[in-house]
Amino acid sequence: MEKNKFQVETSESESLEFKSCQSGELPRDIWQPISAFSNSDGGTIIFGIDSDGKNVGIAPKSRDKLMRDISSYCSSKFNHRLYPEIVSEGGVIKVYIPPAPANFRPVYAVSQGLPKGGRVRIGSANVQLDDEWIRRFAIAANGGAELLDFPYQNAKYFDRKYIMRYLQAVKKRRGNVYADISVEEVLKKIRAINGNEHITLFGLLAFSNDYGLQELTAPTVDVAVTQYAGTTKVNPLDIAGVSLDDKEFCGNVVSQFENSFSHILSKLPLRSRIESSGKRIEHLAVPKDAIRETLANCIAHRDYSTYYGRVQIDIFSDRMEFSSPGRSLIPLDQLENAHPQTRNPLLMSYLRDFGITEHRGRGIRTIKNSLRNAGLPEPKFEHRHDWFVVTIYSSAFISDNEQRWLEQFKGYKLNERQLKALVYVKNNSEGINNSEYRELNNLNSVGDDVKAKHELSRLVKIGVMEPKSSKRFRRYIFSGQ
């Protein structure tokens, strides 16, 4: 065993594949992960690890030759020359295959041809390209889906009301930039119609009447909202029952957004809260800002080059799932910090003029902060096959019975976090410590331990709680308990 043997810390995934390669020769199917990673988000192939994740290593005498063979293979066996990053580490060889530029896709093995020689990475599988994937790559290579044109005049399929709303929104936001330009010239300038007077997909997304977008593209270019009784799509108490409610919202994207947003809000339960004044107020189970931003992102960033699925919002009793066709262009672990990217720049600009999106890279932070301020768990961001899915949880609220119990403390003007701590201690005789207080209230930022200490100390100062045990392991219980 080598002194610095490479340690395997994970299993094969959408960005990682193992090859044992003990013979020192490239596997016959090596073109598959190379093509798949090139046509997706990139990924790493590790030679010297078997399919079970065991480090079987590459013999030292074989490593240099294998590295040369990989480089040569990538430069000569595909329709475009590829430039992998190759390193030898801990007895294995790691090969990073970068994602190919849009105008290079699909990358395929020349010996196999298309579609047989092309792959795309879905989960941990290398899936053969079909006509739909090849079509999507062709659209992306030609600048994206927004400028696909339809040989029709805008008078039949555009809703003049939305054109005028847009012009008013632009005037309010950017002044009289279109003051001396006719409506038709504006539509050309923003590329809602092209030089042949044909309407574009962007034009339909922006200004379609109630039926135009779906009639000329597909019925799935819309938003669907489905509500379920429990935490799954199957109700164990009523197997025959599919859902409580299921609606689709068509027309242009502004219509889709406004109508589906209003419908989602109408489906959310209300919770009550006692204000410091003693007044009971009602609020949504999930903050409106989180719902608005998540829905807007789904519509703005979905992949409009494919019609295989719609934007789908599923409302369960404990969470909401927002699913949008097309994977995130930004790695999931960089969503908050990466420079904003979009596959639909014309649509993003249009929605920004309407005030629906900002395109400042603040969407994810807005979602997280609004949930955090409401005391809700962190949202979950994930890829499910070729979908981007955001899950928002709604299970951290104080019940109405506990709200009535809290009325005895209304004179102390406590904040929501302190009230939740009181309920926690009411149901946990061992009390609460700083760490549990932060976990309960989703306080995860630098300095939140100090904030928690201050807020717990105030509960002690007003005589509601008292410290118990040593300073280092201090817990807080009800006074006189």
Secondary structure as UniProt FT lines:
FT   TURN            3..4
FT   TURN            14..15
FT   STRAND          16..19
FT   TURN            22..23
FT   TURN            28..30
FT   HELIX           31..38
FT   TURN            39..41
FT   STRAND          43..47
FT   TURN            51..52
FT   HELIX           60..76
FT   STRAND          85..89
FT   TURN            90..91
FT   STRAND          92..97
FT   HELIX           102..104
FT   STRAND          108..109
FT   TURN            110..112
FT   TURN            114..117
FT   STRAND          118..122
FT   TURN            123..124
FT   STRAND          125..128
FT   HELIX           131..141
FT   TURN            142..143
FT   HELIX           145..147
FT   STRAND          149..150
FT   HELIX           154..157
FT   HELIX           160..174
FT   TURN            177..180
FT   HELIX           183..189
FT   TURN            190..191
FT   TURN            195..196
FT   STRAND          199..200
FT   HELIX           201..207
FT   TURN            210..211
FT   HELIX           212..216
FT   TURN            219..220
FT   STRAND          223..227
FT   TURN            236..237
FT   TURN            239..240
FT   STRAND          245..249
FT   HELIX           253..267
FT   STRAND          270..274
FT   TURN            276..277
FT   STRAND          280..284
FT   HELIX           288..301
FT   TURN            304..305
FT   STRAND          311..315
FT   STRAND          319..325
FT   HELIX           332..334
FT   TURN            335..337
FT   HELIX           345..353
FT   TURN            354..355
FT   HELIX           363..373
FT   TURN            374..375
FT   STRAND          380..384
FT   TURN            385..386
FT   STRAND          387..393
FT   HELIX           400..406
FT   HELIX           407..412
FT   HELIX           416..427
FT   TURN            429..430
FT   HELIX           434..440
FT   TURN            441..442
FT   TURN            446..447
FT   HELIX           448..461
FT   TURN            462..463
FT   STRAND          465..468
FT   TURN            472..473
FT   STRAND          475..478
FT   TURN            479..480
//
